């Protein structure tokens, strides 16, 4: 089964925050876990795709770039998006289909927006998804803490399905590139 690691909006200004937005919850742990999973992907010869949000830092400058502490291998594919949905208006879906990808491992920011949307969209587009439960983050909302938002999404997205394809939540220290979806079908 061909796989890809999809890292969404792991951008400098989004992770660190700015004058309007607070930094994401446990940013050091997030960066560390992303790097660990990138290393695992490289060892398994898994495609690595970064998605950058054009709304971050107005789509330019150092704040727009992938966080400077995250490893970006030379083989990385990078797509920019203008919407919450990583599949909307980007070449992502075509890239995944052209490369016969069946399983996506998803990480990044922000949990309740782009991560949730990517997981759900992937399952309706014929991909099984492993969401890295300790590999996505957000910041506090007006009604919930970041920790609550992350916990809630890990709960509701574990076992989320669209008939044939679905998502599971596993952590960084699991064998993320050994899919175990068939145990749950």
C-alpha positions as CSV (number, residue, x, y, z in Angstrom):
1,X,0.0,0.0,0.0
2,X,1.4,3.4,-1.0
3,X,1.3,6.1,1.6
4,X,2.0,9.8,2.1
5,X,2.7,11.9,5.1
6,X,0.6,15.1,4.9
7,X,1.7,18.0,7.1
8,X,-0.8,20.8,7.1
9,X,-0.1,24.5,7.9
10,X,3.1,23.8,10.0
11,X,4.1,27.4,9.3
12,X,6.3,29.7,11.3
13,X,3.7,32.4,12.2
14,X,0.9,30.0,12.7
15,X,2.8,27.9,15.2
16,X,4.6,30.8,17.0
17,X,1.6,33.1,16.9
18,X,1.6,36.8,16.2
19,X,0.0,40.1,17.4
20,X,-3.5,38.7,16.7
21,X,-3.2,34.9,17.3
22,X,-1.6,33.1,20.2
23,X,0.9,30.3,19.6
24,X,-0.4,26.8,19.3
25,X,-0.6,24.5,22.4
26,X,2.6,22.6,23.2
27,X,4.3,23.9,20.1
28,X,7.7,22.4,21.0
29,X,6.1,18.9,21.4
30,X,4.3,19.4,18.1
31,X,7.5,20.4,16.2
32,X,9.4,17.5,17.8
33,X,6.7,15.0,16.9
34,X,6.5,16.2,13.3
35,X,10.2,15.8,13.0
36,X,10.1,12.3,14.4
37,X,7.4,11.2,12.0
38,X,9.3,12.8,9.0
39,X,12.3,10.7,10.0
40,X,10.0,7.6,10.1
41,X,8.6,8.5,6.7
42,X,12.0,8.9,5.2
43,X,13.1,5.4,6.5
44,X,10.0,3.9,4.9
45,X,10.3,5.8,1.6
46,X,7.0,7.5,2.2
47,X,6.1,10.6,0.2
48,X,6.1,13.8,2.3
49,X,3.7,16.6,1.4
50,X,3.5,19.9,3.1
51,X,0.5,22.2,2.7
52,X,0.9,25.9,3.4
53,X,-2.0,28.3,4.0
54,X,-1.9,31.5,2.0
55,X,-3.7,33.3,4.8
56,X,-0.7,32.9,7.1
57,X,1.5,36.0,7.1
58,X,-0.4,37.1,4.0
59,X,1.3,34.3,2.0
60,X,4.8,35.7,2.1
61,X,7.9,36.2,4.1
62,X,9.4,34.1,6.9
63,X,6.1,33.8,8.8
64,X,4.6,32.0,5.8
65,X,7.3,29.4,5.5
66,X,7.4,26.0,7.1
67,X,8.5,26.4,10.7
68,X,12.3,26.8,10.8
69,X,12.8,23.9,13.3
70,X,10.9,21.4,11.1
71,X,13.0,19.2,8.8
72,X,12.0,19.7,5.2
73,X,13.6,16.9,3.1
74,X,14.7,17.8,-0.4
75,X,12.1,15.3,-1.8
76,X,9.3,17.1,-0.1
77,X,6.3,18.3,-2.2
78,X,4.8,21.6,-1.1
79,X,1.3,22.9,-2.1
80,X,-0.3,26.2,-1.2
81,X,-4.0,26.5,-0.4
82,X,-6.4,29.4,-0.1
83,X,-9.1,27.5,1.8
84,X,-9.5,25.5,5.0
85,X,-9.7,22.4,2.9
86,X,-6.2,21.2,1.7
87,X,-7.9,19.4,-1.3
88,X,-9.9,22.5,-2.5
89,X,-8.2,24.4,-5.3
90,X,-4.9,22.6,-4.9
91,X,-3.2,19.7,-6.9
92,X,-3.2,17.5,-3.8
93,X,-5.9,15.1,-4.8
94,X,-4.4,14.6,-8.3
95,X,-0.9,14.2,-6.9
96,X,-2.1,11.5,-4.4
97,X,-4.1,9.6,-7.1
98,X,-1.3,9.8,-9.7
99,X,1.1,8.3,-7.1
100,X,-1.4,5.6,-6.2
101,X,-1.5,6.7,-2.5
102,X,-4.1,4.9,-0.5
103,X,-3.2,5.8,3.1
104,X,-2.5,9.3,4.5
105,X,-0.8,10.1,7.8
106,X,-1.9,13.6,8.8
107,X,-0.3,16.1,11.1
108,X,-0.2,19.9,11.6
109,X,-2.4,22.8,12.5
110,X,-5.1,23.8,13.4
111,X,-7.0,20.9,14.8
112,X,-10.6,22.2,14.5
113,X,-10.1,23.8,11.1
114,X,-7.7,22.4,8.5
115,X,-6.9,19.1,10.3
116,X,-10.5,18.1,10.8
117,X,-11.4,19.1,7.3
118,X,-8.5,17.2,5.7
119,X,-9.4,14.0,7.6
120,X,-13.0,14.1,6.6
121,X,-12.3,15.1,3.0
122,X,-9.7,12.4,2.6
123,X,-12.1,9.7,3.7
124,X,-14.7,10.7,1.1
125,X,-12.0,10.7,-1.5
126,X,-11.0,7.1,-1.1
127,X,-8.1,7.4,1.3
128,X,-7.7,5.7,4.7
129,X,-6.3,8.2,7.2
130,X,-4.1,7.9,10.3
131,X,-4.4,11.1,12.3
132,X,-1.4,11.5,14.5
133,X,-3.1,12.3,17.8
134,X,-0.1,14.0,19.4
135,X,0.9,15.5,16.1
136,X,-1.7,18.2,15.6
137,X,-2.4,21.4,17.6
138,X,-4.4,24.6,17.9
139,X,-4.8,27.5,20.3
140,X,-7.5,28.2,22.8
141,X,-10.9,29.3,21.4
142,X,-13.4,31.5,23.2
143,X,-15.2,28.5,24.6
144,X,-12.7,25.6,24.8
145,X,-9.0,25.3,25.7
146,X,-6.7,24.0,23.0
147,X,-6.2,20.8,25.0
148,X,-10.0,20.2,25.0
149,X,-10.3,20.9,21.3
150,X,-7.4,18.4,20.5
151,X,-8.9,15.7,22.8
152,X,-12.4,16.2,21.4
153,X,-11.1,15.8,17.8
154,X,-9.0,12.8,18.6
155,X,-12.1,11.2,20.1
156,X,-14.5,12.0,17.2
157,X,-12.1,11.3,14.4
158,X,-11.0,7.9,15.7
159,X,-13.2,5.6,13.7
160,X,-14.7,8.3,11.5
161,X,-15.8,6.7,8.3
162,X,-17.4,7.2,5.0
163,X,-18.5,3.7,4.1
164,X,-15.3,2.3,2.5
165,X,-12.6,4.6,4.0
166,X,-12.1,5.8,7.5
167,X,-9.7,7.4,10.0
168,X,-7.9,6.1,13.0
169,X,-6.0,8.1,15.6
170,X,-2.6,6.9,16.6
171,X,0.4,8.5,18.3
172,X,3.9,9.4,17.2
173,X,5.5,6.4,18.9
174,X,3.2,3.9,17.0
175,X,4.1,2.3,13.7
176,X,2.2,4.9,11.7
177,X,3.3,3.5,8.4
178,X,2.0,0.1,9.1
179,X,-1.7,0.8,8.6
180,X,-4.1,-1.2,10.8
181,X,-7.4,-0.1,9.4
182,X,-8.4,-3.6,8.4
183,X,-8.5,-4.6,12.1
184,X,-11.5,-2.2,12.5
185,X,-13.4,-3.0,9.3
